[in-house]
């Protein structure tokens, strides 16, 4: 009888011990989660850019690699001296051939664009003013982009080297090629992607 009571008592004490340990573990976990949350809130800083709020990119060992941008590995674009083209639209003026001209593609203003007559087979010619060794071009097309175009470069405006042949798409498109001597860069706009003409916001050329 005494033995049985002692066993029962021992069992109750064992149960109480287990309950206390379980409660202690739950409390510790709660405190750990709370401290992690507070520390994250205290150390997080935000940079405000325009209307967007962006969290800072994590740095240091184990941080994910930085996202690549279209301008990665490129310096400042070259300044083209002159831009000529096969045609210009009637955009803004209502008069055929009197719309914004090809100089709009090298004015450094993202919101100004050149647009052509509503026809395939148009072209844009840029003169850098001197021969440079160029390796990349970024084209920023409006919706009226080419379905097929070629990019050609030349040192004398007579003999041409093709550095790209393919399609365009609305928005910025980067074209890389082996460094090539060029004073002139020509876009051969073979086929339109829309019923309008071709329309380009900007072209940037890089050494
Ligand atoms: Ca522009």
Boltz pocket constraint, residues with backbone or C-beta under 6 A from the ligand:
constraints:
  - pocket:
      binder: B
      contacts: [[A, 103], [A, 104], [A, 105], [A, 106], [A, 107], [A, 108], [A, 109], [A, 110], [A, 111], [A, 112], [A, 113], [A, 200], [A, 201], [A, 202]]
      max_distance: 6.0
